C-alpha cells in the first residue's frame, strides 16, 4: 500500500477520536489499528514512524507504542 494511503487511513482514525480526551483517543487509535489492520499494514506504519512520521497526526504518533508489532 502506498505510504500516503496508509497515512491517510491512520489520520482518519485519529480524526474520529480527536474530540475525546487525549489518553482515550490514543488508546482508541491503537485498539482500532490492532484489531483491524493486518500485520503488513502495521509494519508499514512502523516504517513510516521510523522515517519521521511525515504527515501523521500527532495522536497516531502517540498511539504507536501501544500498537502490536507483528513478527517479521
C-alpha positions in Angstrom: 0.0 0.0 0.0 1.3 3.5 -0.7 2.6 5.2 2.4 0.3 8.2 1.6 -2.8 6.0 1.7 -1.7 4.4 4.9 -1.1 7.8 6.5 -4.5 9.0 5.3 -6.2 5.9 6.8 -4.4 6.4 10.2 -5.3 10.1 10.2 -8.9 9.2 9.6 -8.9 7.1 12.7 -7.3 9.9 14.7 -9.9 12.3 13.3 -12.7 10.0 14.7 -11.1 10.2 18.2 -10.0 13.9 18.1 -12.8 15.1 20.4 -12.0 12.5 23.1 -9.6 13.1 26.0 -6.1 12.5 24.7 -5.5 9.3 26.7 -8.8 7.8 25.5 -8.0 8.9 21.9 -4.6 7.3 21.9 -5.9 4.1 23.3 -8.8 4.0 20.8 -6.4 4.6 17.9 -4.1 1.8 19.0 -7.0 -0.6 19.6 -8.6 0.1 16.2 -5.3 -0.5 14.4 -4.5 -3.6 16.5 -8.0 -5.0 15.8 -8.5 -4.2 12.2 -5.1 -3.7 10.4 -3.3 -6.7 9.0 0.3 -7.2 10.1 1.7 -5.9 6.8 -0.1 -2.6 7.3 1.1 -2.3 10.9 4.7 -3.0 9.8 4.4 -0.3 7.1 3.0 2.1 9.7 6.1 1.4 11.9 8.3 2.1 8.9 6.6 5.5 8.4 7.0 6.4 12.0 10.7 5.3 12.0 11.2 7.5 8.9 10.0 10.6 10.9 6.2 10.1 10.7 5.7 12.7 8.0 2.1 13.6 7.6 0.9 11.5 10.6 -1.5 13.1 13.1 0.3 13.6 16.5 -2.3 11.3 18.1 -1.2 8.4 15.8 2.4 9.0 16.8 1.4 8.9 20.5 -0.5 5.7 19.9 2.4 3.9 18.1 4.0 2.4 21.2 0.7 0.7 22.0 0.3 -0.8 18.6 1.3 -4.5 18.4 4.4 -5.1 16.4 3.9 -8.3 14.2 6.7 -10.8 13.8 8.6 -10.3 10.6 
